[in-house]
């Protein structure tokens, strides 16, 4: 950011209750035949007990995990000792099932099970994923959990098939992860082009720096971070001086539950009223095709005007629509427009959080287009004479989120902040 020539460049520290470090994860089928099983530990899960030897695998019904976890634990918990629990594939409510992974893991730990195995709900053949055991990381990290691992859909279905045929299945499994002894700091990175007339009014343009470690994070969210820096550089090289401040922020901790952006919102509470809009680009490596305003119709006339002025960007008309999750949400929850630009990246759901997330998925033409959209839309909002009416109150924000069908997701992920 300093090299580009941004002003006020600095880190802003926030604290993680602990750090989690991946060790190793090895698994193989032993009975009924020998076959290696690629596995990767879910973030914040623990280790297998030492010398567990070949372990019997039992099938756990995914719909019971999603909807009836308490009775599942009451009925079957006592039989989990010394076992590997395989959560069956294709639950009716995959998000709900995912949200129950941590409570299931806690119950499996209490029952002295050895490991929980689960295929990620993202599509993709032959690949393993890693993400946190809970979307919004709890305040207190449980360092005593057993291991939870992701495995490819093929191995998942094979083991499931054998178990449904009542064939005994045993695996060797050896997983080790570790935690820091105490809290660790992390830094959002902030820089800006200070506004020449209304420096306290801010258009925020962001993306996230952190990524999962099975790949290099080129699409999630290296592409977004590069576009943010590229937009800053383009505006500075063009010698543009917007009326309002354009603030560029690279957040950390997004993958653990928007931790960095939520910390930013807390640390800048007094400034929230002055934020015109907050962009966060995080939907894969591809051209930006639309700007959804996430329940803020008051921005539509302005963004429609922007589209009319920039036909070369080929954006679809803006909508009030939503893209769930990512850092834009931290600002939406504060009642201001959090805009997660819609990206055309058909392979994204397979790539994200997996070993497929590497630089070969990024096209420089797409990166240039996304960079242009961020630079031009950011500058447009920072320099327009017209401004939309003020932000929503918490009650209005809650209503908007409920109308936009966002509440169930936010609740599932532990991010719904409003009282009834
Ligand atoms: Zn991301």
Boltz pocket constraint, residues with backbone or C-beta under 6 A from the ligand:
constraints:
  - pocket:
      binder: B
      contacts: [[A, 208], [A, 210], [A, 220], [A, 221], [A, 254], [A, 282], [A, 326]]
      max_distance: 6.0
